[in-house]
Amino acid sequence: MPRNYDVIIIGSGAGGGTLARQLAPTGKQILILERGDWLKREALNWDAKAVFVDNRYISPDTWYDCNGKTFQPQIHYFVGGATKMYGAALYRLRKEDFGELREYDGISPAWPISYEDIEPFYAKAEQMYQVHGEHGVDPTEPPTSAPYPFPPVSNEPRIEKLFDGMKRAGLHPFQAPCGVMLNEKDTDRYLGEARRQVADHRRAGCSVPV
C-alpha cells in the first residue's frame, strides 16, 4: 500500500462502518477494505421477487461445509455490507445470551464480558442508527439505560388489522425496533419518494403492490 494507516478495517457493514464512523473524528488515518462495489440504485432494489426469489444481489460464491457439500451462504458484497439488504430490525442480545447456555448439542461458554458491560454501547448505537421502537413492550427485553430516539414505525393498514386482531385474542404484539432514517411527520417528502419509486417500478415493468 502507498501509505501507512493507524487503523485498517476489513468490511464496511454494520460493524466496520460503525467503527469507522466512531474513529473518524479522532484524526487517525483509517483504511476500510471492502470486496464489494457500490450497490446500483434501480427499481429492482424494491422488487421482492428479484431480491428474495431470484437472488439478484446474492454473491455467486460457492462455500463448502465440513463434509465437503456445497452451499450458497446468501451473502451480499457491497459497500455497506449486509446492511444494504437487511430488514432494519435491531434487537439487543438478551442478558442471558452473555452467560453459559446449555444447548441441545453441548454447552455454549459464557462471554468474557457481561450484558451490563456492553449496554451503554447498545444505547449509543441505537441513537446513531436512529432506532424507532418502544421499551417495555417486549417481555424478553433486557434492562435499558435510555429510550429509543424515535417512536415505533407505524404499521401498514394490513399489518395494523393483524396487530389489532392479535390484541383482541389476548396476545401482546409489538413493533420490532427498526433502524431506519424516517420522519413520519414529514409526509410530503416520503410520499414524493414513494411516488418516484412506483414510477421507477412501472418503467422497469415490475408489478406495483397497492
C-alpha atoms as a printed R data frame, in Angstrom:
    type eleno elety resid chain resno       x       y       z
1   ATOM     1    CA   MET     A     1   0.000   0.000   0.000
2   ATOM     2    CA   PRO     A     2   1.251   3.515  -0.755
3   ATOM     3    CA   ARG     A     3   0.957   4.786   2.815
4   ATOM     4    CA   ASN     A     4   0.702   3.773   6.444
5   ATOM     5    CA   TYR     A     5  -2.568   3.646   8.362
6   ATOM     6    CA   ASP     A     6  -3.349   3.767  12.065
7   ATOM     7    CA   VAL     A     7  -6.404   1.535  11.656
8   ATOM     8    CA   ILE     A     8  -7.365  -0.905   8.895
9   ATOM     9    CA   ILE     A     9 -10.993  -2.091   8.960
10  ATOM    10    CA   ILE     A    10 -11.997  -5.132   6.933
11  ATOM    11    CA   GLY     A    11 -15.585  -4.838   5.748
12  ATOM    12    CA   SER     A    12 -17.873  -1.814   5.563
13  ATOM    13    CA   GLY     A    13 -21.001  -3.381   7.055
14  ATOM    14    CA   ALA     A    14 -22.677  -2.639  10.365
15  ATOM    15    CA   GLY     A    15 -19.575  -3.491  12.394
16  ATOM    16    CA   GLY     A    16 -16.890  -1.959  10.202
17  ATOM    17    CA   GLY     A    17 -18.942   1.060   9.202
18  ATOM    18    CA   THR     A    18 -19.901   1.878  12.784
19  ATOM    19    CA   LEU     A    19 -16.301   1.547  13.930
20  ATOM    20    CA   ALA     A    20 -15.079   3.823  11.136
21  ATOM    21    CA   ARG     A    21 -17.679   6.461  11.971
22  ATOM    22    CA   GLN     A    22 -16.677   6.403  15.627
23  ATOM    23    CA   LEU     A    23 -12.961   6.674  14.873
24  ATOM    24    CA   ALA     A    24 -13.225   9.289  12.104
25  ATOM    25    CA   PRO     A    25 -13.234  12.352  14.416
26  ATOM    26    CA   THR     A    26 -10.027  11.195  16.121
27  ATOM    27    CA   GLY     A    27  -7.886  12.247  13.169
28  ATOM    28    CA   LYS     A    28  -6.429   8.754  12.759
29  ATOM    29    CA   GLN     A    29  -5.554   7.510   9.289
30  ATOM    30    CA   ILE     A    30  -8.220   4.876   8.584
31  ATOM    31    CA   LEU     A    31  -8.465   2.438   5.683
32  ATOM    32    CA   ILE     A    32 -11.644   0.425   5.019
33  ATOM    33    CA   LEU     A    33 -11.240  -2.655   2.844
34  ATOM    34    CA   GLU     A    34 -14.439  -3.787   1.106
35  ATOM    35    CA   ARG     A    35 -14.558  -6.507  -1.539
36  ATOM    36    CA   GLY     A    36 -17.866  -5.301  -2.979
37  ATOM    37    CA   ASP     A    37 -18.770  -2.335  -5.164
38  ATOM    38    CA   TRP     A    38 -21.479   0.285  -4.654
39  ATOM    39    CA   LEU     A    39 -24.971  -1.188  -4.954
40  ATOM    40    CA   LYS     A    40 -26.564   0.128  -8.130
41  ATOM    41    CA   ARG     A    41 -29.763   2.092  -7.449
42  ATOM    42    CA   GLU     A    42 -32.511   0.631  -9.644
43  ATOM    43    CA   ALA     A    43 -36.199  -0.188  -9.469
44  ATOM    44    CA   LEU     A    44 -35.410  -3.851  -8.792
45  ATOM    45    CA   ASN     A    45 -33.905  -2.840  -5.422
46  ATOM    46    CA   TRP     A    46 -37.537  -2.741  -4.210
47  ATOM    47    CA   ASP     A    47 -38.805  -5.821  -6.074
48  ATOM    48    CA   ALA     A    48 -39.305  -8.649  -3.563
49  ATOM    49    CA   LYS     A    49 -39.121 -11.369  -6.219
50  ATOM    50    CA   ALA     A    50 -35.874 -10.029  -7.681
51  ATOM    51    CA   VAL     A    51 -34.257  -9.686  -4.257
52  ATOM    52    CA   PHE     A    52 -35.511 -12.740  -2.345
53  ATOM    53    CA   VAL     A    53 -36.508 -15.278  -5.027
54  ATOM    54    CA   ASP     A    54 -34.218 -14.562  -7.957
55  ATOM    55    CA   ASN     A    55 -31.327 -13.610  -5.606
56  ATOM    56    CA   ARG     A    56 -30.356 -10.751  -7.886
57  ATOM    57    CA   TYR     A    57 -27.847  -9.317  -5.410
58  ATOM    58    CA   ILE     A    58 -26.500 -12.512  -3.847
59  ATOM    59    CA   SER     A    59 -22.796 -13.250  -4.226
60  ATOM    60    CA   PRO     A    60 -22.079 -16.103  -6.677
61  ATOM    61    CA   ASP     A    61 -19.625 -17.663  -4.203
62  ATOM    62    CA   THR     A    62 -19.768 -21.397  -3.517
63  ATOM    63    CA   TRP     A    63 -18.989 -22.453   0.044
64  ATOM    64    CA   TYR     A    64 -18.380 -25.943   1.453
65  ATOM    65    CA   ASP     A    65 -19.499 -27.443   4.759
66  ATOM    66    CA   CYS     A    66 -17.438 -29.799   6.931
67  ATOM    67    CA   ASN     A    67 -18.492 -32.727   4.756
68  ATOM    68    CA   GLY     A    68 -17.493 -31.066   1.515
69  ATOM    69    CA   LYS     A    69 -21.100 -30.393   0.487
70  ATOM    70    CA   THR     A    70 -21.615 -27.138  -1.399
71  ATOM    71    CA   PHE     A    71 -23.988 -24.406  -0.257
72  ATOM    72    CA   GLN     A    72 -24.750 -20.779  -1.058
73  ATOM    73    CA   PRO     A    73 -24.245 -18.549   2.016
74  ATOM    74    CA   GLN     A    74 -26.749 -15.858   0.930
75  ATOM    75    CA   ILE     A    75 -24.120 -13.126   1.316
76  ATOM    76    CA   HIS     A    76 -24.184  -9.675  -0.253
77  ATOM    77    CA   TYR     A    77 -20.868  -7.980  -1.043
78  ATOM    78    CA   PHE     A    78 -21.463  -4.239  -1.325
79  ATOM    79    CA   VAL     A    79 -20.269  -1.027   0.249
80  ATOM    80    CA   GLY     A    80 -22.367  -1.130   3.409
81  ATOM    81    CA   GLY     A    81 -22.167  -4.909   3.661
82  ATOM    82    CA   ALA     A    82 -25.264  -6.856   4.619
83  ATOM    83    CA   THR     A    83 -26.960  -3.640   5.768
84  ATOM    84    CA   LYS     A    84 -27.782  -2.990   2.110
85  ATOM    85    CA   MET     A    85 -30.235  -5.911   2.191
86  ATOM    86    CA   TYR     A    86 -31.382  -6.230   5.803
87  ATOM    87    CA   GLY     A    87 -34.786  -5.808   7.390
88  ATOM    88    CA   ALA     A    88 -33.711  -2.961   9.710
89  ATOM    89    CA   ALA     A    89 -34.764  -4.858  12.870
90  ATOM    90    CA   LEU     A    90 -32.203  -4.046  15.583
91  ATOM    91    CA   TYR     A    91 -32.784  -6.184  18.663
92  ATOM    92    CA   ARG     A    92 -30.296  -6.319  21.515
93  ATOM    93    CA   LEU     A    93 -28.890  -9.644  22.644
94  ATOM    94    CA   ARG     A    94 -30.620 -10.776  25.814
95  ATOM    95    CA   LYS     A    95 -28.838 -10.673  29.162
96  ATOM    96    CA   GLU     A    96 -28.697 -14.465  29.384
97  ATOM    97    CA   ASP     A    97 -27.046 -14.685  25.965
98  ATOM    98    CA   PHE     A    98 -23.812 -13.474  27.578
99  ATOM    99    CA   GLY     A    99 -23.777 -16.289  30.136
100 ATOM   100    CA   GLU     A   100 -23.190 -20.007  29.811
101 ATOM   101    CA   LEU     A   101 -26.001 -21.668  27.867
102 ATOM   102    CA   ARG     A   102 -26.748 -25.362  27.644
103 ATOM   103    CA   GLU     A   103 -27.796 -26.184  24.096
104 ATOM   104    CA   TYR     A   104 -29.103 -29.406  22.577
105 ATOM   105    CA   ASP     A   105 -25.670 -30.465  21.330
106 ATOM   106    CA   GLY     A   106 -23.460 -29.026  24.075
107 ATOM   107    CA   ILE     A   107 -22.608 -26.032  26.231
108 ATOM   108    CA   SER     A   108 -22.062 -22.558  24.856
109 ATOM   109    CA   PRO     A   109 -19.493 -20.965  27.189
110 ATOM   110    CA   ALA     A   110 -20.056 -17.584  28.777
111 ATOM   111    CA   TRP     A   111 -18.699 -14.452  27.138
112 ATOM   112    CA   PRO     A   112 -15.736 -12.713  28.814
113 ATOM   113    CA   ILE     A   113 -17.969  -9.620  29.145
114 ATOM   114    CA   SER     A   114 -21.476  -9.186  30.514
115 ATOM   115    CA   TYR     A   115 -24.578  -7.515  29.160
116 ATOM   116    CA   GLU     A   116 -24.025  -4.726  31.684
117 ATOM   117    CA   ASP     A   117 -20.580  -4.075  30.185
118 ATOM   118    CA   ILE     A   118 -21.945  -3.581  26.701
119 ATOM   119    CA   GLU     A   119 -25.316  -1.964  27.492
120 ATOM   120    CA   PRO     A   120 -24.072   1.663  27.223
121 ATOM   121    CA   PHE     A   121 -22.776   0.892  23.728
122 ATOM   122    CA   TYR     A   122 -26.147  -0.537  22.703
123 ATOM   123    CA   ALA     A   123 -27.742   2.735  23.815
124 ATOM   124    CA   LYS     A   124 -25.208   4.772  21.868
125 ATOM   125    CA   ALA     A   125 -25.628   2.630  18.736
126 ATOM   126    CA   GLU     A   126 -29.416   2.990  18.903
127 ATOM   127    CA   GLN     A   127 -29.007   6.761  18.827
128 ATOM   128    CA   MET     A   128 -26.567   6.542  15.918
129 ATOM   129    CA   TYR     A   129 -28.835   4.239  13.904
130 ATOM   130    CA   GLN     A   130 -31.967   6.283  14.680
131 ATOM   131    CA   VAL     A   131 -33.797   3.265  16.058
132 ATOM   132    CA   HIS     A   132 -37.590   3.526  16.210
133 ATOM   133    CA   GLY     A   133 -39.192   1.473  18.966
134 ATOM   134    CA   GLU     A   134 -40.633   1.317  22.455
135 ATOM   135    CA   HIS     A   135 -39.064  -0.158  25.553
136 ATOM   136    CA   GLY     A   136 -41.188  -2.179  27.938
137 ATOM   137    CA   VAL     A   137 -43.445  -3.887  25.390
138 ATOM   138    CA   ASP     A   138 -41.174  -6.884  24.737
139 ATOM   139    CA   PRO     A   139 -41.243  -9.250  27.767
140 ATOM   140    CA   THR     A   140 -37.830 -10.692  26.859
141 ATOM   141    CA   GLU     A   141 -36.111  -7.296  26.628
142 ATOM   142    CA   PRO     A   142 -33.095  -6.753  28.897
143 ATOM   143    CA   PRO     A   143 -32.683  -3.638  31.091
144 ATOM   144    CA   THR     A   144 -32.033  -0.404  29.207
145 ATOM   145    CA   SER     A   145 -30.448   2.903  30.223
146 ATOM   146    CA   ALA     A   146 -32.025   5.154  27.585
147 ATOM   147    CA   PRO     A   147 -35.195   5.306  25.489
148 ATOM   148    CA   TYR     A   148 -35.177   4.741  21.757
149 ATOM   149    CA   PRO     A   149 -34.636   8.045  19.940
150 ATOM   150    CA   PHE     A   150 -37.861   7.682  17.912
151 ATOM   151    CA   PRO     A   151 -41.301   6.112  18.462
152 ATOM   152    CA   PRO     A   152 -42.181   2.832  16.704
153 ATOM   153    CA   VAL     A   153 -42.756   2.930  12.957
154 ATOM   154    CA   SER     A   154 -46.476   2.946  12.210
155 ATOM   155    CA   ASN     A   155 -47.991  -0.288  10.961
156 ATOM   156    CA   GLU     A   156 -49.202  -0.510   7.397
157 ATOM   157    CA   PRO     A   157 -53.022  -0.957   7.162
158 ATOM   158    CA   ARG     A   158 -52.980  -4.741   6.671
159 ATOM   159    CA   ILE     A   159 -50.440  -5.241   9.472
160 ATOM   160    CA   GLU     A   160 -52.494  -2.950  11.737
161 ATOM   161    CA   LYS     A   161 -55.519  -5.220  11.239
162 ATOM   162    CA   LEU     A   162 -53.457  -8.250  12.220
163 ATOM   163    CA   PHE     A   163 -51.979  -6.309  15.146
164 ATOM   164    CA   ASP     A   164 -55.434  -5.355  16.459
165 ATOM   165    CA   GLY     A   165 -56.763  -8.872  15.906
166 ATOM   166    CA   MET     A   166 -53.947 -10.401  17.967
167 ATOM   167    CA   LYS     A   167 -54.612  -7.951  20.794
168 ATOM   168    CA   ARG     A   168 -58.308  -8.860  20.774
169 ATOM   169    CA   ALA     A   169 -57.260 -12.521  21.013
170 ATOM   170    CA   GLY     A   170 -55.363 -11.749  24.216
171 ATOM   171    CA   LEU     A   171 -51.895 -11.720  22.659
172 ATOM   172    CA   HIS     A   172 -49.321  -8.953  23.069
173 ATOM   173    CA   PRO     A   173 -47.845  -7.962  19.687
174 ATOM   174    CA   PHE     A   174 -45.343  -5.124  19.435
175 ATOM   175    CA   GLN     A   175 -43.392  -3.378  16.695
176 ATOM   176    CA   ALA     A   176 -39.819  -4.508  16.193
177 ATOM   177    CA   PRO     A   177 -37.142  -1.875  16.904
178 ATOM   178    CA   CYS     A   178 -36.144  -0.597  13.470
179 ATOM   179    CA   GLY     A   179 -33.020   1.300  12.490
180 ATOM   180    CA   VAL     A   180 -34.349   3.478   9.689
181 ATOM   181    CA   MET     A   181 -33.985   7.135   8.684
182 ATOM   182    CA   LEU     A   182 -37.660   8.053   8.756
183 ATOM   183    CA   ASN     A   183 -39.596  11.059   9.995
184 ATOM   184    CA   GLU     A   184 -43.248  10.144   9.655
185 ATOM   185    CA   LYS     A   185 -44.250  13.758  10.341
186 ATOM   186    CA   ASP     A   186 -42.562  14.771   7.084
187 ATOM   187    CA   THR     A   187 -45.186  13.027   4.973
188 ATOM   188    CA   ASP     A   188 -44.782  15.182   1.869
189 ATOM   189    CA   ARG     A   189 -41.165  14.136   1.464
190 ATOM   190    CA   TYR     A   190 -41.874  10.426   1.853
191 ATOM   191    CA   LEU     A   191 -44.979  10.447  -0.314
192 ATOM   192    CA   GLY     A   192 -42.910  12.067  -3.055
193 ATOM   193    CA   GLU     A   193 -40.230   9.382  -2.686
194 ATOM   194    CA   ALA     A   194 -42.884   6.639  -2.754
195 ATOM   195    CA   ARG     A   195 -44.407   8.039  -5.950
196 ATOM   196    CA   ARG     A   196 -40.974   8.182  -7.570
197 ATOM   197    CA   GLN     A   197 -40.304   4.541  -6.622
198 ATOM   198    CA   VAL     A   198 -43.667   3.444  -8.062
199 ATOM   199    CA   ALA     A   199 -42.850   5.245 -11.308
200 ATOM   200    CA   ASP     A   200 -39.439   3.520 -11.437
201 ATOM   201    CA   HIS     A   201 -41.109   0.132 -10.871
202 ATOM   202    CA   ARG     A   202 -43.570   0.677 -13.702
203 ATOM   203    CA   ARG     A   203 -40.891   1.844 -16.112
204 ATOM   204    CA   ALA     A   204 -38.962  -1.343 -15.345
205 ATOM   205    CA   GLY     A   205 -42.050  -3.464 -15.964
206 ATOM   206    CA   CYS     A   206 -42.336  -4.562 -12.314
207 ATOM   207    CA   SER     A   207 -45.642  -5.185 -10.570
208 ATOM   208    CA   VAL     A   208 -46.535  -2.489  -8.045
209 ATOM   209    CA   PRO     A   209 -48.372  -3.552  -4.837
210 ATOM   210    CA   VAL     A   210 -51.274  -1.334  -3.840
